[in-house]
Amino acid sequence: MEAPANAATRMALFAVGLVAVFGAALAIGRYAVPAQSELPAAPAHSHQGAQTDGHSGHETMNQPVVGTSMTADGYALTGLSGPERTGITGEVSFTITTSNGVPLTRFTSSHTKDLHLIVVRADGAHFAHVHPTRDAAGAWKVDWRAPAAGTYRVFADFVPGDRASDEPVVLAGDIQVAGDFTPAAPQPSRSATLDGFTVTLDGELGHSGSDHSGPSALTATVRRDGRPVTLQPYLGALGHLVVLRAGDLAYTHVHPHHDDAAGSAVAFAATAPSSGRYLAYFDFQVDGVVRTAAFVLDSAQG
């Protein structure tokens, strides 16, 4: 009867050894896999091949997806930091680096600024368009107070001064603000009322997969007490429009028509990367005060 007992003992010891080996392998695997970055590495200006837009489930041929990556066109958004909780005014800071890892210090002014910074919560709430300053070492900084808890996307929109092209580059990263999070649920709206002004956004937002030819036209009109008001120039134009795709906050380049010398309406040309819901923010200036009207619109299927 002694031999069977010894065999059982040996089998038990062998099983314990296997558990230890596999446990060690799992532990090594857990720490050997590199951590994923905060944002998906979607190319911001690549024009080769097809991309999945990540929103509607359809592929869009040769359509760049902008504003979802910390790297694009050989540039990177590095060292991004900001306030980690609400109720305090802190500093949003970051550096734009080249492909060699060197801070970029040459920028081409666009709309009177070297860099435009957009900060917005992931659900589209609490939009802010601010302009940081850059120190001699190439670090950008601006004071910012988080109005509520949540994940905030930070967009750096700039034209590099180390190349001949005037095509803007958009890099993006996330800032986490601790606290009780209450999500917003944006509903379609083409009209906004703020500080006695009524702002409407007319026109359809086309996308690259639709049958339209060229960018679509959007027109923002500002009225007070039912009457059109005269807009004041702001950042080299009568108004500025930022359009983001709901969900992944893909960034749409919007170009104002600069032939609008004066008036209460501003026309824009824009092409969305796909069909779906979009968040639009219109900055305008009246009586020396800059205000932002927010809209929610849908880009129809082709």
N, C-alpha and C positions, 0 to 999 in steps of 0.2 A: 504493500500500500504506500510505501515511501516514494516510489518513482513517480506516480501520478501527482503527488503533492508537489514534488520538485518541479515537474513540468508546468503545473499551474502557476507556481511562483515565478518561473522564468517568463511565462507569457504575460503575467501582470507587470513585471519589471519592464518588458519590451514595450507594452502599451504606454506606460508612464513615460518612457523615453521618447516615443513618437509624439506624445502630447507636448513635451518640452521642446522638441525640435520644431514642430509646427508653430508653437507659440512664439518661439524666437523669430521664425521666419515672418510671421505676421507683424511682430513689433518692428523688425527691420524694414519691412515694406511700408509700414505706416509712416516712418520718419524719412525714408529715402525718396518718396514721391514728392516733387516740388509743389509748393502751394500755388494755387491758381490765383491770377491777378483779379482785382476787383471787377474789371470790365472785360467783356469778350474782345478778343483781338481781331476785330473786324477792320479791314483796311479802309481808310478814310478816303483815299483818292485813287484806288486801283481801278484800272479800266481793262483788265484782262480777265476773260472768262465770265462765267455766270456766278452770281452770289445769291444765297437765300436770304431774303430780307428779314427773316427772324420774327416777322409780325403776322403776315397774312398766310404764311405757309407756301407761298408761290415764289418761284425764282424770278429775279429781274436781271436781264442780260446787261452787262457792262454798266451797272448802276452803282455808283459809290455809296456806301453807307457811312455817314459822317456823324461824329459825336458820340461814338460808343467805344472808343479806344484811347489809351493813354499814349499811343505811338502812331505816327502817320508821316509819310513822305520823308523819312529820315530824321524826324524830330520827335522828342519825347517830353511828356509832362512828368517831372520828377519832384520828389520832396513835398508833395501836397499835404498840407495840414490846415486845421481850422478849429474853431471852438468845439468842444466835445459835449457841451450841454447847453441848454437854453438859459436865458437870464443873464448872460455875460457877453460883453463885447470883446471879441478876440481878433486875432489876425489870421486871415486866409493867406497862406504863403505857398509859393511853388517856384520852380525854375524850368525854363524851356531849354533843353539841351539838343545838340546836334548829334549826328550819327557817331561822332567820335567821343560823345559824352561831355563835350565842352559846353558851358552855358552860352546860349545865343544872346548876343548883345546888340545886334544890328537888326532893326525892324523898319519896315516901310509903313508910313502913316496911312491909315485907312479910316475914313470918316473922322478925321482930325486926331485920331488916337493911334498909338503904337500897338495897343492890345485892348480888346474888349472882353470883359469877364461876365459870363452869365452864370447865376446861381439859382437853382430851382429844385424844389423837393421832387422826389421820384413820382409822386402822384400829380404833379403839375402845379401845386400850390406854392405860394411864397416866392414868386419870381422876382429877381433883382438883376439889373444891368448896371455894373459898376466898372470903374477904371482904376486898377491898381498902379502903383508906382514901382519902378525898378531901381535897385541899388547898383553900385559899381561892379558888384560881383555877379550880377545877372539875375538876382532873386527878385520876384515880384511879390508885393505885399499890399493888402488893403484891409481896413477894419470892417468887421461884419458881425452882426448880432443875429443868431439863429432865432427866428420868431416862434418856432415850434420844433418838437422832436421829429426825427425821421432821418432818412437817407437823402442827402442833397447831391445833385450832379453839378459839377463845376466845369464849365466850358471855357477854354481859352481860344479866342478867335483872333488870328493875327496874320500878317503878311511878312514872311521872313525877308530881311534886308540883305541876305547873303546870296540871293539869286535874282535873276532878271525878271522872272514871272511875278505878276501881281495877283496870282491866284491865292486866296486865303487858305490857311491851314487851321483846322479845328481839332483840338485835343481835349480829352475829357477824363475826369476822375471823380471819385465819390468821397464825401465827408459824412461820417456817422455822428449824429447828434442824439445823445441819450435823453430819455424822458418818456412820458406817456404819449403814445402815438395815436392820433385820431386821423384816419385817412379821409381824403376828400374824394368825392365821386363826381367828376366833371360831366355835365350834360351839354348836348349841342346848344350853342348860343352864338348868334351873329350880332348881338347888341350888348353893350355894357354901359352902366351908369355909374359915374363917380364924380364927387365934388361938384355936382350940378351940371356936368357934361354928359351928353349921350353920344356914344361912339358906335358906329356900325361898320361892319366889314362885309362888303359885297364881292361877288364873284365866286367862281368855283376853283377849288384846288385840284389841279390835274396831277397825274403821277406818270412816271416813266414808262409804265406798262400800258397806259391808255392810248387811245387812238388820236389824241390831240397832237398838233404839230407845234413844238416850241413850248416855252414856259406859259403857264396860265396867269391870268391877271386877277389881282385882288386890290380892292380900293377901300381904304379906311376914311371915313368922314366923321368930322367932329362938329357937334351942335351944342348950343347952350340956350335953354328956354325955347327950343325948337328952331332957332336961327343958326345958320352956319357961322363959325368963328374963324378968325384969321390966325393961322398957326404961325408960330415963330420958328425960325431955323434952329435945329438942334443937331449937333455933331455933323454939320455939313449938309443936312437935308431937313425937309419939313417933318419927317417922322421916320421911325425905324421899326421893322417888323421881324420878330423871331418866331419861327415855326418849328415845333418839336412833335415827333410821333408819340402818341400815348403808348405807354408800355415800356419800350426800350429807350425813349427820348432821343431817337435818331434826329440829327440836326439838319434842317433844310436851309440851304443858302437862299436868301431873299435879296433881291436887288431893287432899290427904289428908283423911280424915274426922276432923274435930276432936273428935268425941264420944268418941274413944278416950282416956279419962282415964288408963288404966294397962293393962298387959298385955304379952304377948310378941308380939302380932300387930298390924299396921297395915294398914288398908284404904285403897285409893286408887281414884280414878275417872280414867280416861284414854281418849282417843280418838286413834288414830293417823291420820295423813293418807292412808295407803294400805295395801294389803296388802304383805307383804314381811318381811324380817328386821329385828329391832330389838335394840338394846343397852340394857340397863336397869341402873341403878346405885342401890342403896339405902343411904342413910346412916342409921346408928343409933348410939345411945350406951348403953354399959353400963359401970358402975364409973368414970364420968367420962372414958372414952375413946371417941372417935368413930371408927367403922370404916365401910368401904364394901364391900358385897357386890355383885359384878357378875354379870349374867345375860345370856343370849342367847335371845330368843324370837321366834316367827314369828306375824305377824298373818295369819290365814287369809283366802282369798278369800271374798267374801260368801256 
